[in-house]
Amino acid sequence: MSVDASHPSCFVLDRRLFAMPSGASRSLSQTKSDLRDLDARSETGRTHLDVWSIVGAITGGFFLAVVAGGVWGVTSLLSLLLCFGMGATVGALLAVGTRALFIAPTTARRADPQTCEAVEIPWDVADAAPDDATGDELILWATLVVRYRLAEEARAGRTGPEVASATDHDYEAALRDYESVASLLGLSGDPR
């Protein structure tokens, strides 16, 4: 008994298994393509941010060092290096801010992670699920198992009596749901 990418409601992307609900507005292939594009854009965005900050730092540092040496008459090497460092800091911040204000809003995204209908399925849930499970069942089981794991982590890291009582209540509710899924799928008693 195991579910993998060959399931009609599932696909694998970056070694993670995703499932689509039965009433999804987009097809499985469209959603997979959108998620792949979203991952590529977020990686590209981080790269551009790095390039922008490096170029801004070099430009700002060079500009301030030239002004300090040529206009202000600074001759000490240490003073010129400090001016370069201050200019580099200002240049990097201006470059990143300029990119955030003017360039990032104009790039349209086809997929938004907040509205994506695909749900990641933990591999232990997929391995324990019956072959004839629907995508909706996989999503329900995965949601309950992940909810329990998050409640367990929150319970372990709680601080203060108010958080403890709220966390205990959430944990007990999540534990009830997890126990029913664990018994149905034959997951081990240890949810991790």
Secondary structure, 3 states (H helix, E strand, C coil): CCCCCCCCCEEEECCEEEECCCCCCCCHHHHHHHHHHHHHHHHHHHHHHHHHHHHHHHHHHHHHHHHHHHCCCCCCHHHHHHHHHHHHHHHHHHHHHHHHHHHHHHCCCCCCCCCCCCEEECHHHHHHCCCCCCHHHHHHHHHHHHHHHHHHHHHHCCCCHHHHHHHHHHHHHHHHHHHHHHHHHCCCCCCC
